[in-house]
């Protein structure tokens, strides 16, 4: 399945915004970490085999461009293939998943989601409903409860971009003459 989303463009834009934030405020918590190089199709097939299910198509397309993104947003790590295959960060995500969704939470259940992002030092967890489950593609940002629902991965990613744009606007206003 081919996505109409230009992930290279969106990723590049977020990198530029993060770099500008870093220039204006090097101590800003929205750190300027870069995404990892894209995963291979073979690596994604290995992950899907390991998980026993297909990845969300939009997330899968993203991973072809960026195989995860450390500290994409305030300590939140967007999981890559290494994490999905069981890295320490992946294990933290799965533990949060068991904690948050041990009982259904606002329509979200542990059996119908895959973790895609986690803040190891915080309580944030982002999950997606994979293909084959009701509501496939929907994303939830969890922090003890459902913080926000998104129709899909792209909308979640655009929200992360918007949070960074707002911070950049704040910093630009602070340095404006």
Secondary structure as the mmCIF struct_conf table of DSSP 4:
data_model
#
loop_
_struct_conf.conf_type_id
_struct_conf.id
_struct_conf.beg_label_comp_id
_struct_conf.beg_label_asym_id
_struct_conf.beg_label_seq_id
_struct_conf.end_label_comp_id
_struct_conf.end_label_asym_id
_struct_conf.end_label_seq_id
BEND BEND1 UNK A 4 UNK A 5
HELX_RH_AL_P HELX_RH_AL_P1 UNK A 7 UNK A 24
TURN_TY1_P TURN_TY1_P1 UNK A 26 UNK A 27
BEND BEND2 UNK A 29 UNK A 30
HELX_LH_PP_P HELX_LH_PP_P1 UNK A 33 UNK A 34
STRN STRN1 UNK A 35 UNK A 37
HELX_LH_PP_P HELX_LH_PP_P2 UNK A 38 UNK A 40
HELX_RH_AL_P HELX_RH_AL_P2 UNK A 41 UNK A 51
TURN_TY1_P TURN_TY1_P2 UNK A 52 UNK A 52
BEND BEND3 UNK A 53 UNK A 53
HELX_LH_PP_P HELX_LH_PP_P3 UNK A 54 UNK A 56
HELX_RH_AL_P HELX_RH_AL_P3 UNK A 57 UNK A 65
STRN STRN2 UNK A 66 UNK A 73
TURN_TY1_P TURN_TY1_P3 UNK A 74 UNK A 75
STRN STRN3 UNK A 76 UNK A 78
HELX_RH_AL_P HELX_RH_AL_P4 UNK A 81 UNK A 84
TURN_TY1_P TURN_TY1_P4 UNK A 85 UNK A 86
HELX_RH_AL_P HELX_RH_AL_P5 UNK A 88 UNK A 100
TURN_TY1_P TURN_TY1_P5 UNK A 101 UNK A 101
BEND BEND4 UNK A 102 UNK A 103
STRN STRN4 UNK A 105 UNK A 105
TURN_TY1_P TURN_TY1_P6 UNK A 106 UNK A 107
STRN STRN5 UNK A 108 UNK A 108
HELX_RH_3T_P HELX_RH_3T_P1 UNK A 110 UNK A 112
STRN STRN6 UNK A 114 UNK A 118
TURN_TY1_P TURN_TY1_P7 UNK A 120 UNK A 121
BEND BEND5 UNK A 122 UNK A 123
STRN STRN7 UNK A 125 UNK A 128
HELX_LH_PP_P HELX_LH_PP_P4 UNK A 129 UNK A 130
TURN_TY1_P TURN_TY1_P8 UNK A 131 UNK A 132
BEND BEND6 UNK A 133 UNK A 133
TURN_TY1_P TURN_TY1_P9 UNK A 134 UNK A 137
STRN STRN8 UNK A 139 UNK A 142
BEND BEND7 UNK A 143 UNK A 145
STRN STRN9 UNK A 146 UNK A 150
BEND BEND8 UNK A 151 UNK A 152
HELX_RH_AL_P HELX_RH_AL_P6 UNK A 153 UNK A 175
#
